[in-house]
Amino acid sequence: MPEDGFTVGRLRIELLSGLTVALALVPEAVAFAFVAGVHPLVGLYAAFLVGLITALIGGRPGMISGATGALAVVMVALVAQHGVEYLFATVVLMGLLQVFAGVMQWGKFIRLVPHPVMLGFVNGLAIVIFLAQMSQFKVPGTMENTGHGMGGGEWLSGQPLFLMLTLVGATMAIIWVMPRITRIIPAPLAGIGIVAAVVIFTGMDVPRVGDLASIEGGFPMFHNPFGEGTGLYGTALAPFTLETLYIIAPYAVILAAIGLIESLLTLNLVGDMTNTRGGASQECIAQGMANTVTGFFGGMGGCAMIGQSMINVKSGGRTRVAGIAAAVFLLLFILVGAPLIEQIPLAALVGVMFMVVIGTFAWNSLTILRKVPLTDAFVILLVTVVTVMEDLAVAVVVGVIVSALAYAWNNARRIHATTRQSHTEAGARVYEIHGPLFFGSSDGFSELFDVENDPDKVIIDFNDSRVVDQSALQAIEAIAGKYEDAGKAVMLRHLSRDCHALLNRAGHLMIDSDDDPDYGLAVDYSVRTGVLGGH
């Protein structure tokens, strides 16, 4: 719990924050179900089950998970070709893969994602959330599933468009003003409540949640998607065979990767906002268990939702109570509250999401583009664009690769050497190496030496350098071979402990004396050539 402890006031904040999140979850879950080409309840059940389980055992209290568009766009092809039962089977396998990733503690690799990639991720996702709301500005009943979102419908115009924009603006204004008046009720909840009350009591003719689809349903029941015969929604079950595995495995791997990347990046983002730490591996296991269970209860699976997580954090939600409350409220909407929830105007929920977009977008990134290195500025823009055009997983992988290549190139250019006569070995020349020796700098390292004009003994001093990888070992062996062919000797000096261990394990090091045979910083080591087959 936060520093104020478990009090009635804290419980009220958590419950109201959960209610706000649940209201915002409804149209998102329905819309993403449409995107995936499945029944709305498939999205709603996923939002309930994934949200509940991750709230209970996830790695970051206060983070919200549910059905997401990033996963839905991958699912659409599978559903169209094989049916929803294969989707349920895929979600089960997806969850098992995520649990495995958590057990192997692969979540820690998220720390390798550079800050420019994080900024691009945040900005790209903010734009995606904004674009996702555009479908609410179309005439209800005219929208078609294009596989990439809701499209193909007729846009609102005239008075309906004016009313929609007015209500959206009113909701945003209430959310902006409310914290300056009182914090008893979360501002997003106040915005939804006030605008909904005005619309319902005046009978205003505007699109409402019920115009998307009916959210009324029963309690999610256990359903095994594997077997023979007909399953839910009149589609064939997925046979428990290798052929089924071949069909669902590629989708499961992609979904698991996207789900974990989005969840772990959201985990870090929420942590930065709340000044708390979370467990990446624990979150992987929680996401995996949630998806495995969801697959057996007729849900489409999910992952962390940055938009709803931002609503929760901005509304004051800091504990597991808010996430649990959001899931429970969502279930109550499905079971008993559908007639009331379906009367909420979509404009109010769009206004909430627009405020989420404003709060999520890293506006400072626009001002720092000219202040940071050119490569970092390029990565921010690249990840933003790829997130919008493709998906989050591709964007993050591309951003990390570009950042890694830029880092490698910058370090490759750092290697250089200064030469001097040895103070301890008469007539020997010392090459003092500066900068890391790795695959990117190995060619530059080889160009530092003048084999033909050097004396019979050469000392390579690594006091200001590090031997990093196999390419470095190959480069050392190659240069030693050249000196050996010329009848000259090469000695290595001032190897750090990790460099010594690397070279010793490769079999490169020879020590002619008995002085500190295991490890010595100032000991001169001869180089054994031919170890890697390069000479």
C-alpha positions in Angstrom: 0.0 0.0 0.0 1.1 3.6 -0.4 2.5 5.6 2.5 -0.9 6.6 3.8 -1.7 2.9 4.5 -4.9 1.0 4.3 -7.6 3.6 5.2 -11.2 4.2 4.3 -10.1 7.1 2.1 -7.5 5.0 0.3 -10.1 2.2 -0.3 -12.5 4.8 -1.7 -9.9 6.1 -4.1 -9.0 2.6 -5.3 -12.6 1.6 -5.8 -13.6 4.7 -7.7 -10.5 4.5 -9.8 -11.4 0.9 -10.6 -14.9 1.9 -11.6 -13.5 4.6 -13.9 -11.2 2.0 -15.6 -14.0 -0.5 -16.0 -16.2 2.1 -17.8 -13.3 2.9 -20.2 -12.6 -0.9 -20.7 -16.1 -1.6 -22.1 -15.9 0.1 -25.5 -12.2 -0.8 -25.9 -12.9 -4.5 -25.3 -15.9 -4.5 -27.7 -14.0 -2.6 -30.4 -11.0 -4.9 -30.2 -13.3 -7.9 -30.4 -14.7 -6.5 -33.6 -11.1 -6.0 -34.9 -10.3 -9.6 -34.2 -13.5 -10.8 -35.8 -15.0 -12.4 -32.7 -18.1 -11.9 -30.5 -18.0 -8.9 -28.2 -18.2 -11.1 -25.1 -14.9 -12.7 -26.2 -13.2 -9.4 -25.7 -15.1 -8.5 -22.5 -14.3 -11.9 -20.9 -10.7 -11.4 -21.7 -10.7 -7.9 -20.2 -12.3 -9.4 -17.0 -10.1 -12.5 -16.6 -6.7 -11.0 -17.7 -7.4 -7.9 -15.7 -8.3 -9.8 -12.5 -5.5 -12.3 -12.6 -2.7 -9.8 -13.4 -4.1 -7.5 -10.7 -3.9 -10.3 -8.2 -0.4 -11.6 -9.0 1.2 -9.1 -11.4 4.5 -7.5 -11.0 3.2 -3.9 -10.8 0.3 -3.0 -8.5 -1.9 -0.3 -10.2 -1.2 -1.6 -13.8 -4.3 -2.5 -15.8 -4.4 -5.4 -18.3 -7.0 -6.5 -20.8 -7.8 -7.1 -24.4 -5.7 -4.9 -26.6 -5.6 -3.8 -30.2 -1.9 -4.7 -30.6 -2.9 -8.4 -30.2 -6.3 -8.1 -32.0 -4.7 -7.2 -35.3 -2.6 -10.4 -35.2 -5.6 -12.6 -34.3 -7.8 -11.5 -37.2 -6.2 -13.7 -39.9 -6.3 -16.8 -37.6 -9.9 -16.3 -36.7 -10.9 -15.7 -40.4 -9.1 -18.8 -41.6 -9.7 -21.4 -38.8 -12.4 -20.0 -36.4 -12.5 -18.7 -32.8 -11.7 -22.1 -31.2 -8.2 -22.0 -32.8 -7.9 -18.5 -31.2 -8.7 -19.9 -27.8 -6.1 -22.7 -28.3 -3.6 -20.1 -29.4 -4.2 -18.0 -26.4 -3.6 -21.0 -24.1 -0.2 -21.7 -25.9 0.6 -18.0 -25.8 0.1 -18.0 -22.0 2.3 -21.1 -21.5 5.1 -19.4 -23.5 4.8 -16.3 -21.4 5.0 -18.4 -18.2 8.1 -20.1 -19.5 9.7 -16.7 -20.3 8.9 -15.6 -16.7 10.4 -18.8 -15.2 13.5 -18.3 -17.3 13.6 -14.7 -16.0 13.8 -13.3 -19.6 11.8 -10.3 -18.4 15.0 -8.7 -17.2 16.1 -8.1 -20.8 13.6 -5.3 -21.0 16.3 -3.2 -19.3 18.2 -3.3 -22.7 15.5 -1.1 -24.2 17.1 2.4 -24.5 15.3 5.5 -23.3 14.8 6.9 -26.9 12.9 3.6 -27.7 10.7 4.2 -24.6 9.9 7.7 -25.7 9.0 6.5 -29.2 6.9 3.7 -27.7 5.0 6.1 -25.5 4.4 8.6 -28.4 3.5 5.9 -30.9 1.0 4.3 -28.5 -0.5 7.7 -27.7 -1.1 8.2 -31.4 -2.5 4.7 -31.8 -5.0 5.3 -28.9 -6.0 8.6 -30.5 -6.6 7.0 -33.9 -8.5 4.1 -32.3 -11.1 6.7 -31.1 -11.8 7.9 -34.6 -14.1 4.9 -35.2 -16.5 6.4 -32.6 -17.0 9.4 -35.0 -18.7 7.1 -37.5 -22.4 6.3 -37.8 -23.3 3.3 -35.6 -24.0 0.2 -37.7 -22.0 1.3 -40.7 -18.6 0.2 -39.4 -16.8 -2.8 -40.9 -13.9 -4.8 -39.8 -11.0 -4.2 -42.0 -8.5 -6.3 -40.1 -6.6 -3.2 -39.0 -9.3 -1.5 -37.0 -12.8 -0.2 -37.5 -13.1 1.2 -41.0 -15.3 1.5 -44.0 -18.2 3.3 -42.3 -19.8 6.7 -42.8 -18.5 9.6 -40.8 -20.8 11.7 -38.7 -21.7 15.0 -40.1 -23.9 18.0 -39.4 -25.7 18.2 -36.1 -24.7 14.7 -34.9 -21.0 15.5 -35.4 -21.5 18.9 -33.6 -23.1 17.2 -30.6 -20.4 14.5 -30.5 -17.6 17.1 -30.5 -19.4 19.2 -27.9 -19.8 16.3 -25.5 -16.2 15.2 -26.1 -15.0 18.8 -25.3 -17.3 19.0 -22.3 -15.9 15.7 -20.9 -12.3 16.9 -21.4 -13.1 20.2 -19.7 -14.7 18.5 -16.7 -11.6 16.2 -16.4 -9.3 19.3 -16.5 -11.3 21.4 -14.1 -12.4 18.7 -11.6 -9.0 18.3 -9.7 -9.0 22.1 -9.1 -12.4 21.8 -7.4 -12.3 18.5 -5.5 -10.4 15.2 -5.6 -13.1 13.2 -3.8 -14.2 11.7 -7.2 -11.6 10.8 -9.9 -11.8 13.4 -12.6 -12.4 10.9 -15.5 -15.3 9.3 -13.5 -16.8 12.7 -12.9 -16.5 13.5 -16.6 -18.2 10.3 -17.6 -20.9 10.6 -15.0 -21.9 14.3 -15.6 -22.0 14.0 -19.4 -23.9 10.6 -19.2 -26.4 12.2 -16.9 -27.0 15.1 -19.2 -27.4 12.9 -22.2 -29.8 10.4 -20.5 -32.0 13.0 -18.9 -32.3 15.1 -22.0 -32.8 12.1 -24.3 -30.1 13.5 -26.6 -29.7 11.4 -29.8 -26.0 10.6 -29.8 -24.1 7.3 -30.2 -24.0 5.2 -27.0 -22.2 2.1 -25.9 -25.2 0.0 -26.7 -24.9 1.1 -30.4 -21.6 -0.8 -30.6 -23.0 -4.1 -29.3 -24.9 -5.5 -26.4 -22.5 -6.2 -23.5 -25.0 -8.4 -21.6 -23.9 -11.9 -20.9 -23.4 -14.6 -18.3 -20.6 -15.6 -16.1 -17.6 -17.0 -18.1 -17.7 -20.8 -18.0 -14.9 -23.3 -18.5 -14.6 -24.3 -22.1 -12.0 -26.7 -23.6 -11.1 -25.5 -27.1 -9.4 -28.8 -28.0 -11.4 -31.8 -29.3 -13.8 -32.8 -32.0 -17.2 -31.3 -32.8 -18.6 -27.8 -32.6 -17.6 -25.3 -29.9 -18.8 -21.9 -28.9 -20.3 -19.5 -31.5 -20.9 -22.4 -33.9 -17.3 -23.0 -35.0 -15.3 -26.3 -35.0 -13.1 -27.2 -32.0 -9.3 -27.4 -32.5 -8.2 -31.0 -32.7 -5.4 -31.9 -30.1 -2.9 -32.8 -32.8 0.5 -31.8 -34.2 -1.3 -30.2 -37.2 -3.1 -27.9 -34.8 0.2 -27.0 -33.1 1.7 -26.1 -36.5 -1.2 -23.8 -37.1 -1.3 -22.0 -33.8 2.4 -22.0 -32.8 3.5 -19.1 -35.1 0.6 -16.9 -33.9 1.2 -17.9 -30.2 4.9 -16.9 -30.4 4.1 -13.5 -32.0 1.3 -12.8 -29.5 3.4 -13.8 -26.6 6.2 -11.5 -27.7 3.9 -8.6 -28.4 2.1 -9.1 -25.1 5.3 -9.3 -23.0 7.0 -6.3 -24.7 3.9 -4.1 -24.3 3.4 -5.3 -20.7 7.0 -4.8 -19.6 7.3 -1.4 -21.2 4.0 -0.3 -19.5 5.4 -1.7 -16.3 8.4 0.5 -16.5 6.3 3.5 -17.5 3.9 3.1 -14.6 6.9 2.6 -12.3 8.4 5.9 -13.4 5.1 7.7 -12.8 4.5 6.2 -9.3 8.2 6.0 -8.2 7.8 2.2 -7.5 9.7 -0.8 -8.6 8.1 -3.9 -10.1 9.1 -7.5 -10.9 9.5 -8.1 -14.7 9.7 -11.9 -14.4 6.7 -11.9 -12.0 4.7 -9.9 -14.6 5.6 -12.4 -17.3 4.3 -15.2 -15.2 1.2 -13.3 -14.3 0.5 -12.4 -18.0 1.1 -16.1 -18.9 -1.2 -17.5 -16.3 -3.9 -15.0 -17.1 -3.8 -15.8 -20.8 -3.8 -19.6 -20.2 -6.8 -19.3 -18.0 -8.5 -16.9 -20.5 -8.1 -19.4 -23.3 -10.0 -22.0 -21.4 -12.8 -19.6 -20.5 -13.6 -18.2 -24.0 -11.5 -15.0 -23.9 -9.3 -13.6 -26.6 -6.3 -13.0 -24.4 -4.6 -9.7 -23.6 -1.7 -7.8 -22.1 -1.1 -4.5 -20.2 -3.1 -1.5 -21.5 -1.2 1.7 -21.3 -4.3 3.9 -21.8 -6.3 2.3 -18.9 -3.2 2.1 -16.8 -2.8 5.9 -17.2 -6.4 6.4 -16.3 -5.9 4.3 -13.1 -2.7 6.1 -12.1 -4.2 9.6 -12.8 -7.3 8.7 -10.8 -5.2 7.8 -7.8 -5.0 4.0 -8.1 -1.8 2.7 -6.7 -2.6 -0.8 -5.4 -4.0 -4.2 -6.5 -7.4 -3.2 -5.2 -8.0 -0.8 -8.1 -7.2 -3.5 -10.7 -9.3 -6.1 -8.9 -12.2 -3.6 -8.6 -12.0 -2.7 -12.3 -12.3 -6.4 -13.2 -15.2 -7.0 -10.8 -17.1 -3.9 -11.9 -16.6 -5.0 -15.6 -18.1 -8.5 -14.7 -21.0 -6.8 -12.9 -21.6 -4.7 -16.1 -21.8 -7.9 -18.1 -24.1 -9.7 -15.6 -26.5 -7.1 -14.3 -25.5 -3.6 -15.4 -25.6 -3.9 -19.2 -28.9 -1.8 -19.6 -27.4 1.1 -17.7 -23.9 1.0 -19.1 -25.2 0.7 -22.7 -26.8 4.2 -22.2 -23.4 5.9 -21.6 -22.6 8.2 -24.6 -19.5 7.2 -26.5 -18.5 10.8 -26.5 -17.8 10.7 -22.8 -15.5 7.7 -23.1 -13.8 9.3 -26.1 -13.2 12.4 -24.1 -11.5 10.4 -21.4 -9.3 8.6 -23.9 -8.3 11.9 -25.5 -7.2 13.2 -22.1 -5.2 9.9 -21.8 -3.6 10.7 -25.1 -2.6 14.2 -24.0 -1.2 12.9 -20.7 0.6 9.9 -22.3 2.4 11.6 -25.2 5.9 12.7 -24.1 5.6 16.3 -25.2 9.1 17.0 -23.9 10.4 14.7 -26.6 9.5 17.4 -29.2 11.8 19.9 -27.5 14.7 17.6 -26.8 15.0 16.3 -30.4 17.5 19.1 -31.1 19.4 18.6 -27.9 20.0 14.8 -27.9 22.4 13.0 -30.3 21.1 12.8 -33.9 20.9 9.0 -33.6 18.7 9.1 -30.5 16.4 11.7 -32.2 16.1 9.4 -35.2 15.3 6.4 -33.0 12.5 8.3 -31.2 10.9 9.2 -34.5 11.5 5.8 -36.0 9.9 3.9 -33.1 7.0 6.3 -33.1 6.3 5.8 -36.8 6.7 2.0 -36.8 4.5 1.7 -33.8 1.7 3.5 -35.6 2.3 1.8 -39.0 3.1 -1.7 -37.9 2.9 -2.8 -34.3 4.7 -2.3 -30.9 6.9 -5.5 -31.0 8.3 -4.6 -34.5 8.9 -1.0 -33.4 10.7 -2.0 -30.2 12.9 -4.6 -32.0 13.8 -2.1 -34.7 14.5 0.6 -32.2 16.8 -1.6 -30.1 18.6 -2.9 -33.2 19.3 0.7 -34.5 20.4 1.8 -31.1 22.7 -1.1 -30.7 24.2 -0.6 -34.1 24.7 3.1 -33.4 26.3 2.2 -30.0 28.6 -0.3 -31.7 29.6 2.1 -34.4 30.4 4.9 -31.9 32.5 2.5 -29.8 34.2 1.1 -32.9 35.5 4.5 -33.8 37.0 5.0 -30.3 39.8 2.5 -30.6 43.3 4.0 -31.1 46.8 3.5 -29.8 49.7 5.5 -28.5 53.2 4.1 -28.9 56.3 4.5 -26.7 59.5 2.7 -25.9 59.3 0.2 -23.1 60.7 1.3 -19.7 61.1 -2.4 -18.6 62.1 -4.3 -21.7 65.1 -2.9 -23.6 64.3 -2.1 -27.2 60.7 -3.1 -27.0 57.9 -1.0 -28.3 54.7 -0.5 -26.3 51.3 -0.1 -28.0 48.9 1.4 -25.4 45.4 0.5 -26.7 42.5 2.9 -25.9 38.9 1.9 -26.4 37.1 -1.5 -26.4 38.2 -4.3 -28.7 35.1 -6.1 -30.1 33.6 -7.1 -33.5 33.1 -3.4 -34.5 36.7 -2.3 -33.7 38.6 -5.4 -34.6 39.5 -4.1 -38.1 40.6 -0.8 -36.7 42.7 -2.6 -34.1 44.6 -4.5 -36.8 45.5 -1.3 -38.6 47.2 0.2 -35.5 50.3 -1.9 -35.8 53.4 -1.5 -38.0 54.7 -5.1 -38.2 57.4 -4.4 -40.7 59.1 -1.6 -38.8 58.5 -2.7 -35.2 61.4 -4.1 -33.1 61.7 -7.8 -32.3 59.6 -7.4 -29.2 56.2 -5.7 -29.0 54.1 -5.2 -25.9 50.4 -4.5 -26.3 49.1 -2.7 -23.2 45.3 -3.2 -22.5 45.2 -0.9 -19.4 42.7 1.4 -21.1 41.0 -1.2 -23.2 38.8 -4.3 -22.8 38.8 -7.6 -24.8 35.1 -8.3 -25.4 34.2 -11.1 -27.8 35.4 -13.7 -30.2 36.1 -11.1 -32.9 38.6 -9.5 -30.5 40.2 -12.9 -29.8 40.5 -13.5 -33.6 42.1 -10.0 -34.0 44.7 -10.6 -31.3 45.6 -14.0 -32.8 45.8 -12.5 -36.3 48.1 -9.7 -35.3 50.2 -12.1 -33.2 50.5 -14.4 -36.2 51.8 -11.5 -38.4 54.5 -10.8 -35.8 55.3 -14.4 -35.5 55.7 -14.8 -39.3 58.1 -11.8 -39.1 60.1 -13.5 -36.4 59.0 -11.1 -33.7 57.3 -11.6 -30.3 54.1 -10.1 -29.0 53.3 -9.8 -25.3 50.0 -8.7 -23.7 50.1 -6.6 -20.6 47.6 -5.1 -18.1 44.8 -7.4 -18.8 41.8 -6.8 -16.6 40.4 -9.9 -14.8 37.5 -10.4 -17.2 39.8 -10.0 -20.2 42.3 -12.4 -18.7 39.6 -15.0 -18.1 38.3 -14.7 -21.7 41.8 -15.0 -23.3 42.7 -17.9 -20.9 39.6 -19.8 -21.7 40.2 -19.5 -25.4 43.7 -20.9 -24.9 45.5 -17.8 -26.1 47.7 -17.1 -23.0 51.1 -18.5 -22.3 53.2 -17.6 -19.2 56.9 -18.4 -19.3 57.7 -17.6 -15.7 56.2 -18.7 -12.4 55.2 -15.2 -11.3 51.5 -15.3 -10.4 50.6 -18.1 -12.9 46.8 -17.7 -12.4 46.5 -14.0 -12.9 48.7 -11.0 -12.8 47.8 -7.5 -13.9 51.3 -6.5 -14.9 52.5 -9.9 -16.1 53.5 -10.1 -19.8 51.6 -12.9 -21.5 52.8 -14.5 -24.7 50.1 -15.3 -27.3 49.5 -18.8 -28.6 48.5 -18.6 -32.3 46.5 -21.1 -34.3 43.9 -21.5 -31.5 41.0 -20.3 -33.5 42.3 -21.5 -36.8 43.0 -18.0 -38.0 46.7 -18.6 -38.5 
